[in-house]
Every structure is written in structure tokens, then in C-alpha cells.
Amino acid sequence: MQQRNEGNIQGIDVSRYQGKIDWLQVKADKREFVFIKATEGQTYTDPKFAANVKGALSAGLLVGTYHFLRATSAEVAKAEAAHYAKSLEAVGGVKALQLPPVMDYENNPGGISKAQINIVAKAFLTELERLTGVKPIIYTGNSFAGNFDTGLSGYDLWIARYSNTKVPDDQPAWKTWDIWQYSDSGKVPGITGSVDLNEFNGSLADLKKRYGKEQDMSNPFDGYRITSPFGMRKHPVSGVNKFHRGVDLVVSPADGPIYAFVAGEVMHAKMGVSGSGFGNYGIVVAIKDDKGYLHVYAHLSAAGVKVGQQVKRGQLIGKQGSTGISSGAHLHYEVRKACTPQYGYTTTEAGVVEPTQYLINYYGLKPNKEDKPVTVRDINLVSAWAEASWKEAQANGYFDGSRPGAPITREESAIVINRLRRNFLALIAGVNGDVKDLDERLQKIEAEG
């Protein structure tokens, strides 16, 4: 296979054996990617899995995961794939990560044949792709790779051969490597002891082009469920009708990843502060975009960025939570017109814009030519043009005088119609003198109509 190239980027792979890792130091050592052990067999999950993923993402590494395969039959291989896929939900699913999942198949303790090895591998890979929607990578050793036939050559190869100079051998399924694990005894700042060293066959741009991805923001709330819209609503905790300055969004799982909807500079990344308008919102990340608007992400369980940091659209910025005054795990997201003073907070709704429309405008659909202060109909006030009619209807007993601006319900319509009907009958009876007869005649007319 091919030699290493001076321009190739460097990465590592880790498991619980590396203990607690200082991921910022790893990143500072120019390690651009990492594969993290997730699972093994049908039931085992690495105890450091979720913490390692969170730390590596927060430090800005491109992250993938791997599963150590033990299956000796296709049925068990599928069960292991299901266990692996399920474990990924703890970190937001495979789509929350930048690199594909990996099948680590490197030994044969069951002594099965080469034909059976390929059956097992194909069963695992096919099932994993079905469950995750992402084509996996194959990891194996230089010697064990000879067991795989050309039916697996369509999968990218991550191969282990511990040498700085002696390249992996050509194999029946592959003549080139995509990732080479060239050492199992590397020393990297931020990690105590030894760690596996890897090299991708290309530059960082090549890696991102081949595997890496930023969160797809063509639909700004894709993957989120809107649970409370922008505007007037009844507060889920206090029960008071008040203006909702943003939207509430929910992602699965409860501590799932939150990504930046736009690029910008981090202005705040910790508990909310008094006077900012998000003092009761728990952990908050606030990012200023290039137009000077402030994007507020609140109720987070953790912030994955720091003040002054420049983030990209789609970059992980934290985890969903339920901090502050919250009815449960969700993201409160709002867009403010200014960043100062006090993070652009205003006591009226004039300081915010509707987030969904702002993102649509921001990304080049029909531009919003004006940013007028937000106006919301107060249902407790009557419109000037209807004031006289409202007073008349109230004085005549058809409405009780409350909520003049609210939509009328079917029940309320029934009350008004029945009251009108009774008054009409009483009026006519005052002329003819027989309400019962008029009522019976009106009932016949109503039945015919």
C-alpha cells in the first residue's frame, strides 16, 4: 500500500484505558480527529464513551466511534450492530458526529472460516448502515485484513501496522489505506500513558470532504420539535399569559447536542446573569452574528464553547437541558436585535425578532426589508374601530366584557345565538302575546332549515 505523506493530518483513537483526557491539550497538539470506543459485543458500553465524545467535540476535534466485534454468526452480528446503534443515542446519534461509525474486526477467537468471517462482517455492516443511515468504515490489522474478500472493498479501510516506515501490505479487498494506525505507544499531551496514533490519507480539507460534515441547517430547526412558538402564550410554569420572546425546541435525547444556527462570536457561555433577560434561564450560550444580532440558546445542561470563541454554523455549542425555570428538557432560542447593553435585553418585545423568519431571511431567501418592533394583539384590549360596537354588545348582555380581542369559540357563539333567540321570541311575543306558540312555530322553521 501507499506510503505516508507529509501533508497527512494526525489523529488518535481512545477508550477507557486512556482515563481522563484533557481534550484541549490534545487539540493543541494538532490532533484533528479521534475515534472513540463505544461498544463491544452485544451488551458492553465503554464507561468513558459519552464523556470522551463530549470532551472531544467541545475541543473542536472531528469525532467518530467504533465497536469491537465478537460475533461468530450473522444473527449475533446484527444484534451487536443494534447495540452499537442504540448506544450512539446517548451522544445524539451518529448524525451528531462528523465521522462514520466503525466496525473493529481484528481477531477470530471462535476459529470460524474466512467465508464465515465475511458473512459476519457483511451482516454487521449492512445492519449498522440500515440503523444509522451512514456507511461504516472497517478497522482491522495488517494480518487479519487478508481474511476479507473483494465484497468488502467498497468500505473504507482503517488498518493497523505499527511502523513509521513499513507500509501495510496489499490485501485482497484493498490496495490503499484511508487511515493508518501506525503506533500503539504514542505520547500526546493531555493523555497519561500511551495512545494509538493514526494518520488520514490527506489534508484536513480532504477529511472533511470525505467524511466530515457540519449540521445541515437548510431547515434551521431540522431535528428539533417546536413545543412553544414565538408570541403571546400561557406560560407553562406560571400559567400567566405573557409574550414569549423566542421559540422552545426539543431534541432527543434529553441531553442531546445543540448546534449553532448561525456563525458568530460567543458573547456569553455560562449561567444567565441578572438584568440580561435570561437570568432565570440557567446555562446560556449567546452568540453575536455578523449583522450584530444576538442568538440566545438557553436552558442548556452544559456549554461547549467559551467567550470570545468564533463558532461556525452547525458547530456543537452545548447540550440540551432543563436548567433555570423550566418545564422540562428543551432549548429556548431567541434572536435579539442588539448585543449591548445587557445582551440586548429590552423590557418590551421591540428588542427581539421572530427567530424562524430571521433565519430564513439570513440565509438568503426573501430579505426582510424592515425590522419593525414586534407587535402582538393584546386580547384584553378592544380595537379602536370596534370600540362602540363592543360597548353596545356588552351593554345589551351578549358578552361579559372580558377578552374583547380573543377569537370566539363555538361554545361562546352558542351562548350568543341562544340569547338572541330568546330575546327575539320575547320581542315578538310582546306584540302577539303567545311565546309558546311562537317558539313552536320557530322550532318548525329551524327544523326545516
C-alpha positions as CSV (number, residue, x, y, z in Angstrom):
1,M,0.0,0.0,0.0
2,Q,1.0,3.7,-0.3
3,Q,3.5,5.5,1.9
4,R,2.6,8.1,4.5
5,N,2.5,11.7,3.2
6,E,4.0,14.7,5.0
7,G,0.7,16.6,4.5
8,N,-1.5,14.0,6.0
9,I,-3.3,15.0,9.2
10,Q,-2.9,13.3,12.5
11,G,-5.5,11.7,14.9
12,I,-5.8,9.3,17.7
13,D,-8.2,6.6,19.0
14,V,-9.1,6.1,22.6
15,S,-11.1,4.0,25.1
16,R,-11.5,3.9,28.9
17,Y,-7.8,2.8,29.2
18,Q,-6.7,6.4,28.5
19,G,-8.5,7.6,31.6
20,K,-9.4,11.3,31.9
21,I,-8.3,13.2,28.9
22,D,-7.6,16.9,28.6
23,W,-9.0,17.4,25.1
24,L,-7.9,21.0,24.7
25,Q,-4.3,19.8,25.0
26,V,-4.9,17.1,22.5
27,K,-6.3,19.6,20.0
28,A,-3.4,22.0,20.7
29,D,-1.1,19.1,19.7
30,K,-2.6,19.3,16.2
31,R,-4.6,16.1,16.5
32,E,-7.5,16.8,14.2
33,F,-9.6,13.7,14.6
34,V,-10.4,10.9,17.1
35,F,-12.2,7.6,17.1
36,I,-13.7,6.7,20.5
37,K,-14.6,3.3,21.6
38,A,-18.4,3.0,22.1
39,T,-19.3,-0.7,22.5
40,E,-18.2,-4.3,22.4
41,G,-20.2,-7.5,21.8
42,Q,-24.0,-7.4,22.5
43,T,-24.1,-5.6,25.8
44,Y,-20.8,-3.8,26.8
45,T,-20.6,0.0,26.5
46,D,-17.3,1.7,27.3
47,P,-17.8,3.7,30.6
48,K,-15.8,6.7,29.2
49,F,-17.7,6.7,25.9
50,A,-20.1,9.6,26.4
51,A,-17.6,11.8,28.4
52,N,-14.9,11.3,25.7
53,V,-17.3,12.2,22.9
54,K,-18.5,15.3,24.7
55,G,-14.9,16.4,25.5
56,A,-13.6,15.8,22.0
57,L,-16.4,17.7,20.4
58,S,-16.1,20.6,22.7
59,A,-12.4,20.9,21.9
60,G,-13.1,21.0,18.2
61,L,-11.9,17.6,17.1
62,L,-13.7,15.6,14.3
63,V,-15.2,12.7,16.1
64,G,-16.1,9.1,15.2
65,T,-16.8,6.0,17.2
66,Y,-16.0,2.2,17.0
67,H,-17.5,-1.1,18.0
68,F,-15.3,-4.1,18.8
69,L,-16.9,-7.1,17.0
70,R,-17.1,-10.5,18.7
71,A,-19.8,-12.2,16.7
72,T,-19.4,-15.6,15.0
73,S,-22.7,-15.7,13.2
74,A,-24.8,-13.3,11.1
75,E,-27.6,-13.2,13.7
76,V,-25.3,-12.2,16.5
77,A,-23.5,-9.7,14.3
78,K,-26.9,-7.9,13.7
79,A,-27.6,-7.9,17.4
80,E,-24.2,-6.3,18.0
81,A,-24.9,-3.7,15.4
82,A,-28.2,-2.9,17.1
83,H,-26.4,-2.5,20.5
84,Y,-23.9,-0.2,18.9
85,A,-26.5,2.0,17.1
86,K,-28.5,2.2,20.3
87,S,-25.5,3.4,22.3
88,L,-25.0,6.3,19.9
89,E,-28.3,7.8,21.0
90,A,-26.5,8.8,24.2
91,V,-24.4,11.3,22.2
92,G,-27.1,12.5,19.9
93,G,-26.9,9.7,17.3
94,V,-24.4,9.1,14.5
95,K,-25.5,12.3,12.7
96,A,-24.3,14.3,15.7
97,L,-20.8,13.2,14.9
98,Q,-18.6,14.2,12.0
99,L,-17.0,10.8,11.2
100,P,-18.7,7.5,10.3
101,P,-19.1,4.6,12.7
102,V,-16.5,1.8,12.6
103,M,-16.6,-2.0,12.7
104,D,-13.4,-3.1,14.6
105,Y,-12.9,-6.7,13.4
106,E,-9.4,-7.8,14.1
107,N,-9.3,-11.4,15.5
108,N,-11.1,-14.7,15.3
109,P,-11.4,-16.3,18.7
110,G,-14.2,-18.6,17.5
111,G,-12.0,-20.1,14.8
112,I,-14.6,-19.6,12.1
113,S,-13.7,-19.9,8.4
114,K,-12.8,-17.0,6.1
115,A,-16.2,-17.4,4.4
116,Q,-18.0,-17.1,7.7
117,I,-15.8,-14.1,8.7
118,N,-17.1,-12.3,5.6
119,I,-20.7,-13.3,6.3
120,V,-20.4,-11.9,9.8
121,A,-18.7,-8.7,8.6
122,K,-21.3,-8.0,5.9
123,A,-24.2,-8.7,8.3
124,F,-22.9,-6.3,10.8
125,L,-22.0,-3.5,8.3
126,T,-25.3,-3.8,6.4
127,E,-27.4,-3.8,9.6
128,L,-25.4,-0.9,11.1
129,E,-25.9,1.2,7.9
130,R,-29.6,0.4,7.9
131,L,-30.0,1.5,11.5
132,T,-27.9,4.7,11.3
133,G,-28.1,5.7,7.7
134,V,-24.3,6.1,7.5
135,K,-21.9,3.8,5.7
136,P,-19.4,2.4,8.2
137,I,-15.6,2.1,8.0
138,I,-13.7,-1.2,8.6
139,Y,-10.9,-1.3,11.1
140,T,-8.6,-4.3,11.2
141,G,-5.0,-5.4,11.5
142,N,-2.4,-5.8,8.7
143,S,-2.5,-9.7,9.1
144,F,-6.3,-10.1,9.7
145,A,-7.2,-7.9,6.7
146,G,-6.3,-10.9,4.5
147,N,-9.5,-12.6,5.6
148,F,-11.7,-10.1,3.9
149,D,-12.8,-10.7,0.3
150,T,-13.4,-8.2,-2.5
151,G,-17.1,-8.0,-1.5
152,L,-15.9,-5.6,1.2
153,S,-13.6,-3.4,-0.9
154,G,-16.3,-0.8,-1.2
155,Y,-15.8,0.1,2.5
156,D,-13.0,2.5,3.5
157,L,-10.1,0.8,5.3
158,W,-8.6,1.8,8.6
159,I,-5.6,-0.5,9.1
160,A,-3.2,-1.1,11.9
161,R,0.5,-1.7,11.2
162,Y,2.9,-0.3,13.9
163,S,5.7,1.2,11.9
164,N,6.7,4.6,10.8
165,T,8.1,3.3,7.5
166,K,6.8,-0.2,6.7
167,V,3.5,0.3,5.0
168,P,0.5,-2.0,5.3
169,D,0.5,-4.9,2.9
170,D,-1.7,-5.0,-0.2
171,Q,-4.8,-7.1,0.6
172,P,-7.4,-9.0,-1.5
173,A,-10.0,-6.3,-0.8
174,W,-7.8,-3.2,-0.7
175,K,-4.6,-1.8,-2.3
176,T,-4.7,1.5,-0.4
177,W,-5.5,2.6,3.1
178,D,-7.7,5.5,4.1
179,I,-6.5,5.7,7.8
180,W,-3.3,4.1,9.1
181,Q,-2.9,3.3,12.8
182,Y,0.9,3.4,12.8
183,S,1.6,3.3,16.5
184,D,0.1,1.9,19.7
185,S,2.5,3.6,22.0
186,G,2.2,7.3,21.1
187,K,2.6,10.1,23.5
188,V,0.2,13.0,23.3
189,P,-0.2,16.0,25.7
190,G,-3.4,15.7,27.7
191,I,-3.2,11.9,27.9
192,T,-1.5,10.0,30.6
193,G,0.4,7.0,29.2
194,S,0.3,5.6,25.7
195,V,-2.3,6.1,23.0
196,D,-2.8,4.8,19.4
197,L,-1.7,7.2,16.7
198,N,-3.4,7.5,13.4
199,E,-3.0,9.3,10.1
200,F,-5.6,10.1,7.5
201,N,-4.6,9.8,3.8
202,G,-5.0,13.5,3.1
203,S,-5.4,17.0,4.4
204,L,-8.0,18.3,6.9
205,A,-10.0,19.6,4.0
206,D,-9.8,16.2,2.4
207,L,-11.0,14.5,5.6
208,K,-14.0,16.9,5.9
209,K,-14.8,16.5,2.2
210,R,-14.8,12.7,2.5
211,Y,-16.4,12.2,5.9
212,G,-16.8,15.4,7.9
213,K,-19.9,17.4,7.9
214,E,-21.4,20.4,9.7
215,Q,-25.0,20.1,10.9
216,D,-27.4,20.6,7.9
217,M,-29.1,23.9,8.5
218,S,-31.1,24.1,5.3
219,N,-34.1,23.8,7.6
220,P,-32.9,25.8,10.6
221,F,-34.8,23.6,13.1
222,D,-34.3,20.3,11.4
223,G,-34.2,17.6,14.0
224,Y,-35.9,19.7,16.6
225,R,-39.6,19.7,17.6
226,I,-41.2,23.1,18.3
227,T,-43.1,22.9,21.6
228,S,-43.8,26.6,22.1
229,P,-43.9,29.3,19.4
230,F,-42.9,32.9,19.4
231,G,-45.5,35.4,20.6
232,M,-48.4,35.6,23.2
233,R,-48.9,32.3,25.1
234,K,-49.7,30.9,28.5
235,H,-46.5,30.3,30.4
236,P,-46.2,26.5,31.1
237,V,-44.9,27.0,34.6
238,S,-46.7,30.2,35.9
239,G,-49.8,29.8,33.9
240,V,-49.8,33.6,33.2
241,N,-50.5,34.9,29.7
242,K,-47.3,36.7,28.6
243,F,-45.2,37.3,25.5
244,H,-42.8,34.5,24.6
245,R,-39.6,36.2,23.2
246,G,-38.3,33.1,21.3
247,V,-39.2,29.6,20.4
248,D,-38.9,26.4,22.5
249,L,-37.4,23.4,20.7
250,V,-36.8,19.8,21.8
251,V,-34.2,17.4,20.5
252,S,-33.8,13.7,21.5
253,P,-32.3,12.5,23.8
254,A,-32.9,14.9,26.8
255,D,-29.2,15.9,26.9
256,G,-28.9,15.9,23.1
257,P,-26.5,18.2,21.2
258,I,-27.3,21.8,20.4
259,Y,-25.7,23.3,17.3
260,A,-25.3,27.0,16.3
261,F,-27.9,28.1,13.8
262,V,-25.5,30.8,12.6
263,A,-21.8,31.6,12.8
264,G,-20.5,34.2,15.1
265,E,-18.7,35.3,18.3
266,V,-19.5,33.8,21.6
267,M,-20.6,36.6,24.0
268,H,-21.8,34.5,26.9
269,A,-21.3,30.9,27.9
270,K,-22.4,30.1,31.5
271,M,-25.3,30.7,33.9
272,G,-27.6,33.5,32.9
273,V,-27.0,36.9,34.6
274,S,-29.4,39.2,36.3
275,G,-30.7,42.1,34.1
276,S,-29.9,40.3,30.8
277,G,-33.4,38.8,30.3
278,F,-32.0,35.3,30.6
279,G,-31.1,35.4,34.3
280,N,-33.7,32.7,35.1
281,Y,-32.8,30.6,32.1
282,G,-29.9,28.5,33.7
283,I,-26.9,27.8,31.4
284,V,-27.0,30.1,28.4
285,V,-24.8,30.5,25.3
286,A,-25.2,33.8,23.4
287,I,-23.6,34.3,20.0
288,K,-23.4,37.6,18.0
289,D,-23.7,37.1,14.3
290,D,-22.2,39.3,11.6
291,K,-25.2,41.5,11.5
292,G,-24.9,42.4,15.1
293,Y,-27.9,40.3,16.2
294,L,-27.6,38.1,19.4
295,H,-28.7,34.5,19.3
296,V,-29.6,33.2,22.7
297,Y,-29.5,29.4,23.5
298,A,-30.9,28.8,27.0
299,H,-31.7,26.0,29.5
300,L,-28.6,24.1,28.4
301,S,-27.1,21.4,30.6
302,A,-23.6,22.3,29.5
303,A,-21.9,24.9,27.4
304,G,-19.3,23.6,24.9
305,V,-17.8,26.9,23.9
306,K,-16.1,29.8,25.5
307,V,-16.5,33.6,25.5
308,G,-14.6,35.2,22.6
309,Q,-14.6,32.0,20.6
310,Q,-15.6,32.1,16.9
311,V,-18.1,29.3,16.1
312,K,-19.3,28.1,12.7
313,R,-22.8,27.4,11.6
314,G,-23.7,23.9,12.7
315,Q,-20.9,23.7,15.3
316,L,-21.7,22.0,18.6
317,I,-22.2,24.7,21.3
318,G,-23.7,22.7,24.2
319,K,-26.2,20.1,25.4
320,Q,-29.9,20.4,25.9
321,G,-31.0,20.7,29.5
322,S,-33.7,21.9,31.8
323,T,-31.7,24.5,33.9
324,G,-33.4,27.6,35.3
325,I,-37.2,28.0,35.4
326,S,-38.1,25.2,33.0
327,S,-40.9,22.8,32.4
328,G,-38.5,20.0,31.2
329,A,-35.6,19.5,28.9
330,H,-35.7,21.8,25.9
331,L,-33.9,24.7,24.2
332,H,-35.2,28.2,24.4
333,Y,-33.9,30.1,21.4
334,E,-34.4,33.8,20.7
335,V,-32.9,36.4,18.4
336,R,-32.2,39.9,19.7
337,K,-31.6,43.0,17.7
338,A,-28.6,44.1,19.7
339,C,-25.9,42.7,22.0
340,T,-25.5,45.7,24.3
341,P,-26.3,46.9,26.8
342,Q,-27.1,43.9,29.0
343,Y,-27.0,41.5,26.0
344,G,-29.6,43.5,24.1
345,Y,-32.4,42.9,26.5
346,T,-35.4,45.3,26.4
347,T,-38.4,45.3,28.7
348,T,-40.7,45.4,25.7
349,E,-40.9,43.0,22.7
350,A,-39.3,45.6,20.5
351,G,-35.9,44.1,21.2
352,V,-36.5,40.7,19.6
353,V,-37.4,39.3,16.2
354,E,-39.2,36.1,15.2
355,P,-36.4,33.5,15.1
356,T,-37.7,31.3,12.3
357,Q,-38.2,34.1,9.9
358,Y,-34.9,35.7,10.8
359,L,-33.0,32.6,9.9
360,I,-34.9,32.3,6.6
361,N,-34.0,35.9,5.8
362,Y,-30.5,35.5,7.0
363,Y,-29.8,32.5,4.7
364,G,-30.8,34.3,1.5
365,L,-34.5,33.8,0.9
366,K,-36.7,36.8,0.5
367,P,-35.0,39.5,2.6
368,N,-36.8,41.3,5.3
369,K,-36.7,45.0,4.3
370,E,-37.6,46.2,7.7
371,D,-37.2,45.3,11.3
372,K,-40.2,46.9,12.9
373,P,-40.9,46.4,16.6
374,V,-42.8,43.2,17.2
375,T,-46.5,43.9,17.8
376,V,-48.8,41.3,19.3
377,R,-52.6,41.6,19.7
378,D,-53.5,42.0,23.4
379,I,-56.7,40.1,23.7
380,N,-57.7,42.1,26.8
381,L,-57.9,45.4,24.8
382,V,-60.6,46.3,22.3
383,S,-59.6,47.7,18.9
384,A,-60.4,51.3,18.4
385,W,-62.5,50.6,15.3
386,A,-64.7,48.2,17.2
387,E,-65.0,50.0,20.5
388,A,-68.5,51.4,20.0
389,S,-69.9,48.1,18.8
390,W,-68.2,46.2,21.7
391,K,-69.7,48.6,24.2
392,E,-73.2,48.1,22.7
393,A,-72.9,44.3,22.6
394,Q,-71.7,44.4,26.2
395,A,-74.4,46.7,27.4
396,N,-77.0,44.5,25.7
397,G,-75.7,41.5,27.6
398,Y,-74.4,39.4,24.8
399,F,-70.8,39.4,26.1
400,D,-69.4,39.7,29.6
401,G,-66.9,42.4,28.7
402,S,-63.7,40.3,29.1
403,R,-61.2,39.3,26.4
404,P,-62.6,41.5,23.6
405,G,-59.7,40.7,21.3
406,A,-59.9,36.9,21.7
407,P,-61.2,34.5,18.9
408,I,-64.7,33.5,19.6
409,T,-65.3,29.7,20.3
410,R,-68.2,27.6,19.2
411,E,-69.5,27.5,22.8
412,E,-69.4,31.2,23.1
413,S,-71.2,31.5,19.7
414,A,-73.9,29.2,21.0
415,I,-74.4,31.3,24.1
416,V,-74.8,34.5,22.0
417,I,-77.2,32.8,19.4
418,N,-79.4,31.3,22.1
419,R,-79.6,34.7,23.9
420,L,-80.5,36.4,20.7
421,R,-83.2,33.7,20.0
422,R,-84.8,34.2,23.4
423,N,-84.8,38.0,23.1
424,F,-86.3,37.7,19.6
425,L,-89.1,35.5,20.8
426,A,-89.8,37.7,23.8
427,L,-89.9,40.7,21.5
428,I,-92.5,39.2,19.1
429,A,-94.5,37.8,22.0
430,G,-94.9,41.4,23.2
431,V,-96.8,42.0,20.0
432,N,-98.8,38.7,19.7
433,G,-98.9,37.7,23.3
434,D,-98.1,33.9,22.9
435,V,-94.4,33.0,23.4
436,K,-95.1,29.2,23.5
437,D,-96.9,29.3,20.1
438,L,-94.1,31.4,18.6
439,D,-91.5,29.1,20.0
440,E,-93.1,26.0,18.4
441,R,-93.5,27.8,15.1
442,L,-89.8,28.9,15.2
443,Q,-88.7,25.3,16.0
444,K,-90.5,24.1,12.9
445,I,-88.8,26.7,10.8
446,E,-85.4,25.8,12.3
447,A,-86.1,22.1,11.7
448,E,-86.9,22.8,8.0
449,G,-83.9,25.0,7.6
